[in-house]
Amino acid sequence: MTLTLSRSYPDDHAETTREGFWRVSCEGVYVGSIVYNSVRPEAVWNWSITVQDPSPGLAKTGMAEAREDAMSEFRAAWDCYREWLGDERWHRWVEHMAMVDARSDLWKRRECGEEPGGY
């Protein structure tokens, strides 16, 4: 499965934000993040798989010195996790994320006054 890396905040005015926050997608669905952490004494890249399904014994987070290393580690962890997840649970995650995206779009339309609010 192809993983796609894209900027989390492509339009942010701060270069450190544009270059430090990355989204990882699989088949167009958000599955994780790679983020530069400059707060630690030794700056590192953190990575995490954010698919919310129990995964006993499988790594879903890590740290690396370079973004390219974090990408490689993410890829290896994702391949193991995706195999464990299986097709049925993967498709449930895809459906869940479609619902999350639809909800987000609704809130954006409400903020712009394009959709009535309320309960």
C-alpha positions in Angstrom: 0.0 0.0 0.0 1.3 3.4 -0.9 1.8 5.9 1.9 1.6 9.6 1.0 3.4 12.3 3.0 1.9 15.9 2.9 2.3 19.0 5.0 -0.2 19.3 7.8 -0.2 23.1 7.6 0.9 24.0 4.0 -0.3 27.6 4.3 1.2 28.5 7.7 3.3 31.6 7.6 6.0 30.0 9.8 8.5 27.9 7.9 9.1 25.8 11.0 5.4 24.9 11.1 5.3 24.1 7.4 8.4 22.0 7.5 7.9 20.3 10.9 4.4 18.9 10.7 3.6 16.1 8.3 0.5 13.9 7.7 0.7 10.3 6.5 -2.1 9.0 4.4 -2.8 5.5 3.0 -5.3 5.3 0.1 -6.2 8.9 0.8 -7.0 8.2 4.4 -5.2 9.8 7.3 -3.2 7.2 9.2 -0.5 9.0 11.1 1.9 11.9 11.7 5.6 12.7 11.5 6.4 15.8 13.6 9.7 17.6 14.4 10.2 17.9 18.1 12.6 20.7 18.9 11.7 21.0 22.6 13.8 18.0 23.6 17.5 18.5 24.4 18.3 16.5 21.3 15.9 17.5 18.5 14.1 14.5 17.0 11.4 13.5 14.6 8.4 11.7 16.3 6.2 9.5 14.3 2.9 7.9 15.2 0.3 5.6 13.6 -3.1 7.1 14.7 -5.4 4.4 13.5 -7.4 3.6 16.7 -7.6 -0.2 16.9 -5.9 -2.2 19.7 -2.6 -3.6 18.6 -1.0 -5.8 21.2 2.8 -5.8 20.9 2.9 -3.7 17.7 4.8 -0.4 17.7 2.7 2.6 16.7 5.1 5.4 17.8 8.8 6.1 17.6 11.6 8.7 17.3 14.3 9.2 14.8 17.1 11.7 14.2 16.1 12.6 10.6 12.7 12.9 8.9 13.8 10.3 6.3 14.6 7.9 9.1 11.2 8.6 10.7 9.6 7.9 7.4 11.4 4.6 7.0 10.5 3.6 10.6 6.8 4.6 10.0 6.7 2.5 6.8 8.1 -0.6 8.5 5.7 -0.2 11.5 2.7 0.5 9.1 3.4 -2.6 7.1 3.3 -4.8 10.2 0.3 -2.9 11.6 -1.7 -3.0 8.4 -1.1 -6.8 8.0 -2.3 -7.3 11.6 -5.3 -5.0 11.1 -6.6 -6.9 8.1 -9.1 -5.8 5.4 -12.3 -5.7 7.5 -10.9 -3.5 10.3 -9.1 -1.3 7.7 -12.4 -0.7 5.8 -14.1 0.2 9.2 -11.3 2.8 9.7 -11.8 4.2 6.2 -15.6 4.5 6.9 -14.9 6.1 10.3 -12.6 8.7 8.8 -15.1 9.5 6.1 -17.6 10.2 8.9 -15.1 12.4 10.7 -14.3 14.3 7.5 -18.0 14.9 6.9 -18.5 16.2 10.4 -15.6 18.5 10.0 -17.0 19.8 6.7 -20.3 20.5 8.4 -18.7 22.5 11.2 -16.7 24.5 8.7 -19.9 25.3 6.8 -21.6 26.3 10.0 -18.7 28.6 10.9 -19.1 30.3 7.5 -22.8 30.6 7.9 -23.5 28.3 5.0 -25.3 25.7 7.2 -27.7 26.3 10.1 -26.3 25.5 13.5 -28.0 24.2 16.6 -28.5 20.9 18.2 
